[in-house]
Amino acid sequence: MLHLTPWFSLAIVLVVALFVRLVPPSARLRGRVVAFARAFAHGSWLPLLIGLATGAATFWVWGSLTRTSVVHDESAYLLQAQLFANGRFTAPTPPLYHFFEQLYVNLVPAISSKYPPGTSLLIAPGMRVGYPGLPIVAANALSGLLVFVLARRFAGVVVAMLTWTLWVTAFPVLYFHAMYLSEVPTSLAWLATWWGIARWRSSGRTRDLAVAALAIAYCGITRPLTAVALAMAVGIVMWRVTSHRTSPPRFRRAELVTLGTAAAAALLFVGVWSWRSTGDPTLTPLALYTRTYVPFDKLGFGARPEDAPSAKLPWDQQITDRSFYEEHQKHTIARLPLTAVSRARMIGRDMWYDWRGGLALIALLGLAGAPIELWVGLGALALQLLQYLLYAHPPGWSLYYIEGLPVLAFATALGVPVVLSLGTRGKVPGVARLVAGIALFLMLLYPAWVTMHQVRDQISADHQYYDAFRGSLPPLPDSTSKALVFVRYSRAHNDGLSLVRNVPDLGSEAIWIVYDRGAENTKLIAFAPDREPYLFDESRWAMHRLNRDGSVHKDSTVARDSTVARDSSAAGDSALVQNARSAAP
């Protein structure tokens, strides 16, 4: 953050508005310049450049297309993506599987992520070619393109450029979109849906509706509850459109077939995914995981004492599940008004934080005379917020609503011409609008550049913990050597970070990383006689070589740089861990 007054952004807009007054009302651009500017502004090249710039921003702040995961959610998505990349839904249950228990991963009847498959399906092609981050960058590029195209369609190129700039430079967008999280594909799905609906509304073509239907279906196999809010909003819009076409409203047969086919395809895939993962087409991996580990983690209010997390779980799972359980206990009907206000404030913070705070007033001005599309977008975001009131989560997890940030950016951008018109005492000339847009864009470049650097630094810090652990792993003498590392977490361990991660092919993995289960460790040591056993002690950041009976080998302690460990662990208190840990349906 820039740690500037919230009124800094408002001052920028007001300065530009005063500057616009200096542009003569009769000012005109030359004919050739006008022709070129219009062709460029309304053609296909500008959206393509916008998309490329969005993807480049994600890649730059992320720093690599081969980043590993940091939080538990990412690890689960990447594991399932590896399975999909190899043409599989699951991997065999590991031996003595309690050593391999991992948050958000089922181990019985087979290894699989609990999460719906949409995100992992997106990542799988990149995983196949060795660049798992490539599909994420591509999805963000398409999202940036659609943000611009939709805003341009509804309010012109200047508002579109400001909308995209405000959206793509928001800290949460830069930060959370450079991760393996489900909100990346659902953001794209929401934008693709509204693009298809906007085109269908004006053209009536079934193929445009098909784009929206497929996008909703994909959102349904990625984040189902988020998809329900989107489908409800789209249904209301389609009903209004058809009511103007026929009375009473009636869909054409081709439209009904399109919508029905997309819905059936999504349900069919969920059935196949469930059958291949749990052995039962009616039991999803998400339902299985919930039943096994977190029976309290469901829609509704409150939590039963008998559903409290088991004390037999590994330490990081215990403290994570306890925090979820406490959140569900506090989630009551009586607290709903306070919960709704708190969550709404955090959504607003994601767009109008720090120095951007004054832009919230600009957004309010943007509501005056706003196109119906803005109200539709705000309505969809409100539906999403209302639906998630059925689910317990901390207000800070505004990541759940990141699909709505383009709408808030659009509202803010719409308020800028209103301020400019006040400065010119009337309608803003085209030249003045263009000059104002360019001026605002240039003035936003510096804070945007600073924000991008902050996000890049934060992402690097978030990866330090796991990178430091990888540097502590025992060196293997040759390609045939194998190791078994038991991880003993400290009592101060940050539950958002995990070192135990399952792999699709356990037999070919050189180093098994498992939980330290005390005296039980000898069982796994005996099961894997070809693997040299070690114990990693997080509290001392030290790797110990073990004897076959589980005792520490004499003079085997290898001390590591605990300063790196402490600094890396501190990253667990970052916005990433506080906002990205999710267990939502």
GUGU-294117 format. One record per residue (C-alpha): residue in one letter; y negated, z negated, x negated. Coordinates in steps of 0.02 Angstrom, whole numbers, padded with zeros to 5 digits, always signed. Each point is the difference from the previous one (the first is absolute). Example, Ala and Ser with C-alpha at 12.3 -4.5 7.8 and 13.67 -1.06 7.14 Angstrom:
2
A+00225-00390-00615/S-00172+00033-00069/
This chain:
585
M+00000+00000+00000/L-00179+00030-00055/H-00060-00174+00054/L-00159+00074+00073/T-00088-00052+00158/P+00078+00075+00159/W-00169+00076+00037/F+00010+00111-00154/S+00090+00136+00097/L-00123-00011+00144/A-00144+00016-00123/I+00079+00160-00068/V+00002+00079+00173/L-00178-00055+00038/V-00064+00070-00166/V+00084+00166+00038/A-00075-00002+00176/L-00175-00023-00074/F+00035+00137-00125/V+00051+00119+00140/R-00172-00019+00078/L-00069+00093-00150/V+00100+00155+00046/P-00114+00115+00101/P+00065+00033+00177/S-00022+00186-00032/A+00103-00002-00160/R+00133+00135-00006/L+00130+00053-00125/R+00008+00180-00055/G+00116+00115+00095/R+00130+00021-00136/V+00003-00185-00038/V+00021-00039+00185/A+00142+00125+00018/F+00091-00068-00153/A-00027-00181+00051/R+00065+00030+00176/A+00150+00098-00060/F+00044-00134-00125/A-00033-00146+00118/H+00102+00072+00143/G+00134+00089-00099/S+00167-00060-00065/W-00048-00024-00183/L-00103-00157+00026/P+00140-00096+00091/L+00121+00052-00138/L-00119-00067-00132/I-00020-00160+00101/G+00189-00020+00008/L+00020+00030-00187/A-00138-00125-00037/T+00087-00130+00109/G+00166+00026-00087/A-00085-00005-00170/A-00083-00166+00044/T+00168-00076+00048/F+00082+00063-00158/W-00141-00062-00111/V-00005-00177+00069/W+00191-00010+00002/G+00010+00059-00179/S+00172+00081+00012/L+00120+00092+00114/T+00143-00107-00063/R-00068-00172+00040/T+00130-00131+00041/S-00016-00114+00150/V-00093-00166+00000/V+00024-00084+00169/H+00164-00019+00093/D-00040+00133+00130/E-00024+00133-00132/S+00165-00046-00083/A+00093+00018+00164/Y-00079+00170+00036/L+00037+00064-00175/L+00181-00057+00009/Q+00027+00094+00163/A-00092+00151-00071/Q+00121+00001-00147/L+00145+00000+00122/F-00074+00141+00103/A-00037+00100-00159/N+00186-00009-00041/G+00050+00055+00175/R+00053-00174+00054/F-00052-00127+00130/T+00077-00152-00086/A+00082-00065-00157/P+00154-00114-00008/T-00025-00187+00018/P-00013-00075-00175/P+00132-00124-00059/L-00044-00182+00033/Y-00148+00069+00095/H-00092-00167+00015/F-00057+00026-00179/F-00081+00165+00051/E-00091-00055+00158/Q-00167+00088+00013/L-00141-00017+00125/Y+00000+00137+00133/V+00168+00068-00058/N+00168-00014+00090/L+00152-00024-00112/V+00134-00008+00135/P+00084+00108+00062/A-00087+00106-00133/I-00159+00007-00103/S-00145+00070+00101/S-00184-00035+00030/K-00041-00090+00161/Y-00150+00113+00028/P-00002+00154+00112/P+00038+00154-00106/G-00162+00100+00014/T-00084-00063-00158/S+00156+00015-00107/L+00030+00176+00066/L-00175+00045-00059/I+00028-00073-00173/A+00177+00070-00022/P-00049+00176-00060/G-00114-00075-00132/M+00138-00119-00051/R+00118+00146-00017/V-00112+00088-00127/G-00046-00161-00092/Y-00175-00022+00071/P+00011-00120+00148/G-00189-00013+00012/L-00025+00187+00025/P+00034+00000+00189/I-00117-00148+00021/V-00140+00093-00089/A+00036+00157+00103/A-00002-00100+00163/N-00169-00074-00046/A-00066+00173-00043/L+00050+00063+00173/S-00077-00154+00081/G-00165+00030-00090/L+00002+00182+00055/L+00030-00048+00182/V-00133-00137-00002/F-00127+00132-00050/V+00065+00136+00115/L+00001-00112+00154/A-00174-00071-00033/R-00068+00175-00032/R+00077+00062+00161/F-00082-00138+00102/A-00168-00027-00088/G-00037+00131-00132/V+00020+00015-00186/V-00131-00129-00054/V+00076-00139+00106/A+00173+00056-00057/M-00048-00014-00183/L-00072-00173+00026/T+00152-00054+00101/W+00120+00054-00136/T-00107-00080-00137/L-00010-00168+00089/W+00186+00003+00038/V+00069+00056-00167/T-00109-00119-00102/A+00043-00155+00103/F+00089-00125-00112/P+00147-00028+00122/V+00030+00188+00019/L+00000+00031-00188/Y+00105-00154-00032/F+00134+00001+00135/H+00020+00188+00000/A+00052-00009-00182/M+00159-00093+00046/Y+00172+00035+00072/L-00043-00070+00171/S+00031+00066+00176/E-00186+00004+00042/V-00021+00153-00113/P+00109+00115+00108/T-00057-00079+00164/S-00182+00032-00046/L+00045+00182-00024/A+00101+00000+00163/W-00149-00067+00099/L-00117+00130-00071/A+00125+00142+00027/T+00025-00058+00178/W-00184+00005+00042/W-00019+00167-00087/G+00139+00073+00107/I-00068-00076+00160/A-00177+00062-00037/R+00064+00177-00025/W+00114-00008+00152/R-00144-00062+00108/S-00104+00153-00040/S+00138+00131-00020/G+00136-00059+00120/R+00130+00063-00124/T+00166-00089-00002/R+00015+00017-00188/D-00155-00108-00023/L+00075-00131+00113/A+00161+00012-00101/V-00095-00055-00156/A-00059-00156+00091/A+00171-00034+00074/L+00088+00013-00168/A-00131-00110-00082/I+00025-00135+00132/A+00189+00014-00019/Y-00015-00020-00188/C-00113-00150+00023/G+00135-00068+00117/I+00131+00001-00138/T-00124-00075-00123/R-00094-00139+00092/P+00062-00006+00180/L-00127-00124+00069/T-00143+00100-00077/A+00074+00157+00078/V+00001-00079+00172/A-00188-00030-00009/L-00027+00180-00057/A+00112+00070+00137/M-00090-00101+00134/A-00171+00062-00058/V+00061+00180-00007/G+00080-00017+00172/I-00166-00055+00075/V-00091+00146-00081/M+00130+00126+00057/W-00006-00068+00177/R-00189+00022+00003/V+00013+00177-00068/T+00131+00052+00127/S-00098-00081+00141/H-00138+00126-00032/R+00128+00140+00001/T+00096-00046+00157/S-00018-00127+00138/P+00105-00103+00002/P+00028+00007-00190/R+00156+00098-00044/F+00070+00050-00170/R+00069+00172-00031/R+00187+00017-00027/A-00023+00053-00182/E-00107-00153-00033/L+00129-00117+00076/V+00139+00082-00101/T-00102-00018-00159/L-00037-00184+00028/G+00178-00037+00056/T+00077+00091-00149/A-00105-00096-00125/A+00042-00167+00082/A+00185+00043+00009/A+00003+00053-00183/A-00077-00165-00053/L+00122-00102+00106/L+00147+00102-00064/F-00050-00027-00181/V-00020-00187+00030/G+00175-00002+00073/V+00074+00092-00147/W-00096-00109-00124/S+00062-00158+00087/W+00179+00061+00012/R+00008+00049-00184/S-00085-00161-00055/T+00075-00135+00112/G+00150+00088+00077/D-00076-00016+00173/P-00122+00131+00070/T-00079-00134+00111/L-00030-00124-00144/T-00141+00051-00115/P-00010-00065-00179/L-00162-00087+00051/A+00089-00093+00141/L+00145-00043-00115/Y-00115-00071-00134/T-00097-00100+00128/R+00159-00073+00074/T+00069-00043-00173/Y-00152-00071-00089/V-00152-00022+00114/P+00050-00021+00183/F-00175-00065+00038/D-00084+00161-00060/K-00022+00095+00162/L-00129+00038+00134/G-00055-00149+00099/F-00080-00170-00019/G+00058-00154-00093/A+00163-00029-00094/R+00153-00106+00034/P+00049-00135-00127/E+00178+00067-00005/D-00067+00167-00063/A-00080-00076-00156/P+00045+00085-00166/S+00160-00056-00084/A-00013-00114-00151/K+00142+00098-00081/L-00108+00152-00030/P-00065+00041-00175/W-00164-00086-00041/D-00116+00150+00025/Q+00080+00040+00168/Q-00014-00182+00054/I-00185-00015-00032/T-00038+00172+00073/D+00100-00032+00158/R-00074-00173+00019/S-00176+00072-00001/F+00052+00127+00133/Y+00080-00138+00103/E-00156-00108-00007/E-00105+00149+00053/H+00112+00028+00151/Q-00010-00185+00045/K-00190+00011+00004/H+00000+00162+00101/T-00022-00064+00177/I-00076+00068+00160/A-00136-00132-00006/R-00057+00064-00170/L-00003+00185+00051/P-00190+00016+00022/L-00032-00076-00171/T+00139+00106-00075/A-00072+00160+00073/V-00176-00037-00062/S+00063-00047-00174/R+00103+00159-00017/A-00141+00110+00066/R-00120-00076-00127/M+00120+00039-00142/I+00017+00180+00059/G-00188+00016-00003/R-00006-00080-00172/D+00113+00138-00068/M-00133+00130+00038/W-00161-00101-00013/Y+00035-00121-00143/D-00118-00064-00134/W-00143+00122-00031/R+00056+00108+00147/G-00031-00139+00126/G-00164+00074+00062/L+00091+00158+00052/A+00074-00095+00147/L-00173+00011+00081/I-00002+00187-00034/A+00170+00013+00085/L-00068-00087+00155/L-00139+00129+00007/G+00134+00134-00015/L+00072-00054+00167/A-00157+00064+00086/G+00037+00175+00061/A+00164+00004-00097/P+00127+00135+00046/I+00146-00049+00110/E+00115+00019-00150/L-00075-00154-00081/W+00034-00104+00154/V+00178+00065+00006/G+00025-00052-00181/L-00074-00172+00031/G+00109-00017+00153/A+00156+00041-00102/L-00049-00130-00130/A-00031-00128+00138/L+00172+00036+00074/Q+00078-00026-00170/L-00091-00165-00021/L+00052-00058+00173/Q+00182+00047-00027/Y+00010-00092-00164/L-00060-00158+00088/L+00181-00013+00053/Y+00047-00022-00183/A-00044-00142-00118/H-00087+00043-00161/P-00147-00071-00100/P-00170+00076+00042/G-00014+00060-00179/W+00141+00124+00025/S-00122+00130+00064/L+00108+00129-00089/Y+00093+00014+00166/Y-00152+00087+00074/I-00051+00111-00144/E+00036+00154+00107/G-00160-00039+00096/L-00118-00003-00150/P-00044+00187+00015/V-00067-00040+00174/L-00114-00136-00068/A-00058+00117-00138/F-00035+00133+00132/A-00103-00122+00104/T-00101-00047-00154/A-00031+00181-00047/L-00057+00038+00179/G-00130-00136-00014/V-00084+00082-00149/P-00076+00146+00099/V-00064-00127+00126/V-00095-00091-00137/L-00062+00165-00070/S-00066+00052+00169/L-00099-00161+00008/G-00076+00043-00167/T-00052+00174+00057/R-00055-00050+00176/G+00108+00129+00081/K+00141+00122-00033/V+00048+00012-00183/P-00019+00177-00069/G+00156+00079-00074/V-00074+00000-00175/A-00046-00184+00015/R+00175-00042+00060/L+00075+00091-00148/V-00120-00082-00123/A+00037-00171+00074/G+00187+00028-00010/I-00008+00054-00181/A-00115-00144-00045/L+00113-00130+00081/F+00154+00076-00080/L-00079-00009-00172/M-00063-00177+00027/L+00176-00055+00050/L+00079+00074-00156/Y-00042-00145-00114/P+00068-00140+00112/A+00151+00110+00035/W+00032+00023-00186/V-00014-00188-00030/T+00119-00035+00145/M+00127+00124-00068/H-00003-00086-00168/Q+00024-00169+00083/V+00149+00064+00099/R+00076+00078-00156/D-00020-00164-00095/Q+00073-00100+00144/I+00152+00113+00013/S+00030-00015-00187/A-00012-00190+00013/D+00121-00001+00147/H+00131+00088-00107/Q-00018-00116-00149/Y+00124-00129+00064/Y+00145+00121+00017/D-00048+00094-00158/A-00002-00164-00097/F+00173-00042+00066/R+00068+00170-00049/G-00064-00034-00175/S+00098-00162-00003/L+00168+00079+00042/P+00131-00009-00137/P+00013+00156-00109/L+00166+00093+00015/P+00079+00055-00165/D+00067+00165+00067/S+00024+00102+00158/T+00166-00085+00039/S-00070-00176-00007/K-00033-00091+00164/A-00086-00162+00047/L-00009-00122+00143/V-00165-00093+00023/F-00013-00151+00114/V-00178-00032+00059/R-00055-00181+00022/Y-00168-00004+00090/S-00123-00140-00031/R-00054-00110+00143/A-00173+00078-00014/H+00070+00176+00020/N-00106+00115+00107/D+00111+00054+00144/G-00084+00170+00013/L+00080+00054-00165/S+00184+00026-00035/L+00106+00043-00150/V+00168+00021+00087/R+00019+00179+00061/N+00155+00090+00056/V+00047+00175-00059/P+00101+00138+00084/D+00134+00004-00136/L+00034-00173-00069/G+00140+00058-00115/S-00110+00115-00102/E-00145-00124-00015/A-00016-00065-00178/I-00078-00167+00049/W+00039-00095+00158/I-00144-00113+00053/V+00059-00136+00118/Y-00045-00173+00062/D+00043-00155-00098/R+00117-00100+00111/G+00037-00141-00122/A+00183-00045-00019/E+00051+00152+00104/N-00060+00117-00138/T+00171-00010-00085/K+00076+00096+00147/L-00107+00153-00032/I+00019-00017-00188/A+00188+00001+00022/F-00009+00149+00117/A-00097+00103-00130/P+00086-00038-00167/D-00078+00154-00081/R-00177-00064+00028/E-00092-00118-00117/P-00073-00142+00107/Y-00180-00062-00015/L-00113-00120+00093/F-00185+00037+00027/D-00102-00159+00026/E-00164+00048+00084/S-00081-00171-00023/R+00014+00017-00189/W+00001+00189-00001/A+00153-00001-00111/M+00162+00096-00010/H+00157-00102-00044/R+00166+00072-00052/L+00144-00081+00094/N+00179-00042-00045/R+00139+00061+00114/D+00008-00173+00079/G-00182+00015+00054/S-00070-00119-00130/V-00146+00050-00110/H+00056+00073-00166/K-00050-00103-00152/D-00166+00058-00076/S-00011+00141+00125/T-00170-00036+00077/V-00121+00143-00022/A-00176-00059+00041/R-00118+00126+00074/D-00187+00012+00018/S-00028-00117+00148/T-00184+00047+00005/V+00048+00172+00062/A+00113-00080+00129/R-00136-00115+00064/D-00127+00140+00009/S+00126+00111+00087/S+00050-00133+00123/A-00182-00024+00046/A+00001+00178+00063/G+00109-00067+00139/D-00155-00074+00079/S-00082+00170+00009/A-00037+00093+00159/L+00164+00094-00025/V+00113-00149+00025/Q-00110-00081+00130/N-00011+00155+00108/A+00149+00109-00040/R+00145-00118+00029/S+00059+00055+00170/A+00145-00032+00115/A-00069+00086+00153/P+00109+00107+00113/
